[in-house]
Amino acid sequence: MRIGIDVRYLSHGLVGGLHQYVLNTVAALIDLAREHQIFLYADTKRPLELPSLPDNVTVRYLPYRSPISSLYHDLFMWRQMARDRLDVAHFPANYGFGPAGAHAVVTIQDWMNLLPLGEIIHGLSSSNSRNLRSMAMVTYLHNSTRAALRRADLILTVSAYSAREVARYGHLDPRKIMLAPSACPADIHRIQNVEEMEEVRRRLGLERPFILAEAIKNPGVVLKAWQLLPSDVRERYAIVFFSRSAQVLPVVHEAVAAGYAHFLVRPQRHDLCALYSAAAVFVFPSWIEGFGLPVLEAMTCGAPVIASDRGALPEVARDAAYMVDAEDAQGLADRMQRVLSHADEAQRLRALGFARAAHFSWRNTAQCTLDAYNRALELT
């Protein structure tokens, strides 16, 4: 089989869950599919994040001169793919357009691109990020994703919940959708060395034990729950928020100014492992998740997890985490109090989390992806 994969996400210096999915899936797929010929389509904005490729992998570098180059490659990458006589063209980052004669497989990570455009733009207003540039970007992503789904032979997505939403908003036959669940990034691991963790805590100025949370995932309810905890608990612990973006809700900065919270922007991966490993509890009351990778990362590192019961989170966490409604501050506070006050319960959640995280692997993701390629060929 001649397989082509759009890997421009790995030549742009990006971060986040989608970047990790593409990086780890493609790396595992290359290792798994040694008998197939693989063509990777990157651009020249940054060095490709996949060194030491085997002989069956060929990289096609597309010239990058400005942001307009990305738009051009979105529309015309098919020309290079056509020259490579592909059997399957895979676009793992929500949209893409393959050449005639190749079977197109698209991985939908963010089904919210499929929402009615008015709802998407209204969401920008709610997050204070509505401006001409962001409106143009979401409009382009919305239209491109919808167009890609209409032309795709097969759709991959990361959870059963996402599959239902893709079918619903994309007006697709569910039989056209297959699952390739995510896994924990390869560079996320538990740190047990006490001196190593203490060094990170000293460097980051974390003097007290802490509750860990993502700053862009409903921080308001985390802080409301914090205020409902007994005063002696609040005296012993702090909150550590982290985020890949400095643009967060004002309540985060207010909590930092009040002295009971820290805010870390884009922590180094090693430091993030240390934070997960040292956290008394990781709270993730997200409003919506197509998968919920931070939950898996926290479990891998041994943090007890409390997550919302929305989106794909119950599917990913199952019984290895406490689940609570995303807006239930009292319920979140009660579960935080239980974990923080009962060492045996915290240890029970850690053990369940380790076991649950072990169910996910990038090799399995790659195998599901390869199965999708074969299924696409059968649809001829």
N, C-alpha and C positions, 0 to 999 in steps of 0.2 A: 504494500500500500504506500502511496505517495501522499504524505500528510503535510499540510502547510498550517502554521500557527502564527497569528499576529501577536508578537511579543513586544510591541512598542512600550507597553507598561514597564518593561524591564530595561529600557534605555532612556528613561526620563528622570531618574532620581526621585521617584515617587515613594510615598509611605502609605500605610493603611491596610485595611483588610483585603481589598481587591488586589493590591500589589502583592501581598503575601500569598493570596490564592494563586495568582498567575505564576509567580516565581516557584512556589513549591510544587504545584501541579505539573508544570512543564518540566522541571528537573526530574520528578519521579517518572513522568511519561517517557522521557529520553532514556532513562535507565531500564524501563520496562519494555519498550518497543524497539529492541535492538535489531529485529529482523525487518523493520520498516524504514523507508527513506523519509526523513523529516526535514522540512524547510522552515526556518525561523525568519520572520520578517520584522526586523528592528529598524530604528532610524539612528541617525548619528548625533542626536542631541547630547547623549551621555554614553559612556562605555556600557556595553551589554553586561548584565549581571549574571551571566552564565558562562564561566570560564571552562576550559578543558573539555570541550565537546567531543564526542566520539566521531568516528569516520562516517557514520550514517546520517550525521546532522550537518546541514549546510545553512549558513546564515546569509541572508540577503539584506544588505544595508541600504536603506532608503535615505536620500539626502535630507537633512534638516537645516533650514536656514532661518526660519522664523515660525511663530505660531501658525501662520497660514500653511506651512508645510504639513502640519497634522491634518488640517482639513483636506488638503490635496491628497494625502495618502489614504485618508478615509474613503475618498471617492474613487481613487484610481489605483489602489494597491492591487486590484484584481488583474491589472495588466501584467505585473510581474508574476503573479500567481499563475496566470494562463501560460506564460512561457515555461513554467516549471511543470506543467501538465499534471496538476494535482488530482488525486482522487477525492480527497477531503480537505476543505478549508475551514479551519476552526478559529473563531473569534471569541476569546475567553473573557472579554471585558465589555459585555452588554450589547455590542453591535458591530457590524462589519459586513462587507459585501464581497462575496467570492466570484470567481469567473464562471462563465458558462462551461458546463462539463464537469465541474467539481461539485461535490455535495457539501453544502454549507451547514456547519454546526455552530450555534451561538450559545454561549453561556451567559445567562441572565443572573447577574449578582444583585442588581438593584432594580427590582420590579417596580419601584416607585416612579421610575422614568415612564412607566406605562399609564400612570394615573391621568385623568383628564387634565389638560394643560392648565386650565383655570385653577384647579386644586394645587398644582405644583407651584404656581406663581403666588397663590395665597399663602402657601407654606413659607415662601421666601419672606413675605411680609411679616409673618409671625416670628421669624428668626432674626429679624432686623438685618437681613442680608439682601434685600431687594434693591437692585440698581440695574442700570441698563446692561452692563456686562453679564451679570448673573442671570438676568432674564433671557438674554440672547443665548447663553450657554444651556440653560435648562430647556429652552425651546428646541435648540439643535439636538440635544440628547434625546428628548422626547420623540421628535420626528424620526431621528436616525434609528432609535431602538425599535419603534413601530415598523419602520420600513424593513429593517433587518429581519424581524420576526416573520413578516409576510413572505420573505424570500427564502428563509431558512428551511432546510429539510428536517432538522431536528434541533430541539432546544434542550440545553442542560441547565440545571439549577441546583442549589445547594441544600434544599430541605423540602419536605413534603408541603410545608406551609407555603414556601415560595412558589412551588409548583402550582398550588391552587390559585395563588394570587396572579401568577403569570397567565394561567389559563383564563382566569376571570377577566383581567383587564386587557389582555392581549387578544381576547376572543379566539382562543386556540382550542383545538381538540386536545384534551389531556393526554391522549395516547401519543402525541407528538413530543411529549416532555419526558426526559429521563433525569435521574438524580446522580449528582457527583458531589457528595457532601464534602465540606471543608475538613481540615484537621489542624492540629496545633503547629504553628510555624516551627521549622527545624531549629531556630536559634532561641526558642523559649524552653527553658529547663529549670528544674528546681535547684536552688542553691541552699546547701545545708551547712556549709562552712561558716561558723559563727563569726570569725574574724573578717571574712569577706563581706558578710552582710553588715557588720558593724561599720566597716569602712565606708560602705555606700550610705548608711544612715548618717554618719558623721558628716560626710561630704555634702549631703543634701539637707543637713540641718534638722533631722528628724530625731528629736530627743525622746519623745514618748511613743509607746505602742500606738498603732494607728489602724483606722478603718480606711480601706482603699476604695476609690470610686473613679469612674471616668467623668471628666468635667463637662462633656457635651451630652451625657446620657441622663437627662432629667435630674440635674443637681439640686433643683429646688426641693424635691420630695426627700432627698437625702438629708438636706439641712433641716427640714421640718421634723423628720424623724429624730435627728440628732437632738433637737430641742426637747423632745419628749422623753429622752433617756434620763435616768436618775442623775442628779448632780455629781455624785461620786464617780460615776462612770465617765461623765464628760470631763472630770478633772484628771482622770487617769489616761484618757485616750485623746488622740487628735484625728482629724480627717486629712487624708492626702488625696487630692484630686490630681489626675494627670490627663493630658490631652495632646493630640498631634497638632492642635491649633490654639493660638493665643486668643482667638475670638470666642469667648464664652459668655454666659449670662452674668449680669452684674452681681448676682447673689454669691457667686464664687469669690469674687474679689472682696465683697463685703465680709465674707467669712474669714478670709485671710487677714483682712485689716482688723478684725475682731480678735485675732490671735489663736483661734482654735482650728484653723485649717491651713494647709500648704497647697500651692498650685505649681505643678511641674509641667512645663511645656516641652513636648517631644523628648522624653527621657531616653537616654541611650538604652539599647536593647538589654545589655547586661544589667543596667540599673533597674529596668522594668522587671526582669526576672527576680532581682533582689526584693523589689517592692511586693510582688506577688507572693514570694516565698516568706516574707516577714509579716505580711498583713494578718491582723487578728481576724479580719473578715473582709471579703470583697463584695461590695454591693453594686448591683447593676439593674436598677429599676427602669430599664429602657422602655420607651413608649412603643417601639416597633423594631423588630429585628428579622431579617431574612435568614439569619443563621445565629449570630451571637458569638463570634470568635473570642472576645475577651473572657467569656465564661469558661471556654475550653482552656485558654491560656492560664487562667487563675487555678483551675483544677489541676492542670499539669504541674504547677509549681507548689501545690499543696495549700492553697488558700481556701478556707470554708467559703461557700458562695451563697448569697441571697440574690435572686433575680426576679424580674417581673414575670408574670404568667402570660405575657402577650407574644404575638408573633411566633417564631420558631423556638423560642427559649425553652418551653416545656418539652419540646421534642428533642432538643440537644441535651438538656440537663437531666431530664427524667427525675428520678428520685434522689439524685446526688446533690441537690441544692434545695434550699427553702424557696418556695415560690410565693409571690405576693403581687397584688395588683399594683400597677405602676403609679397610681395616685393615692395609694393607701399608706399614708405616713405613719399612722398608728400601728398598722400591721407590720410595716418595715421596722419600726422601733422595737416592737415586741420580739421579733426574730433576731434583731441585732443584740438585744439584751440577753436573749437566751444563749446565743453563741458566745458572747463576751463573758457571761457569768458562769458558764458550765464547760469546763475544759473537756469533759468526756464527749459532750455534744459537738464541740468544735472538731475533736479528733475523729468522731464518726463521719462528719461531713467531709473531712480531708480524705479519709479512706474511700468513701463512696466516690469522691471526685477523681481520685487517682484511677479507680476502676473504670469510671465512665469515660474519662479522657482516652484510655487505652483502646476504646472501641473505634477510634478515629485514626486513620493514617493516610499519608499522602500516597502511599502505594495503592491503597483502596480507591482513593480519588482518581489516580491515574488509570487504574483498571476500569473503573466506571466510564471514564472518558474514552478509553480505547474501545470499550463495548459500544459506546454511542457511535463511534466512527463506523464500526462494523454494521451496526443497525442502520445507519444512514445509507450505506452501500446496498443494503438489502431492500431499501425502499425504491430502488430503481424501477 
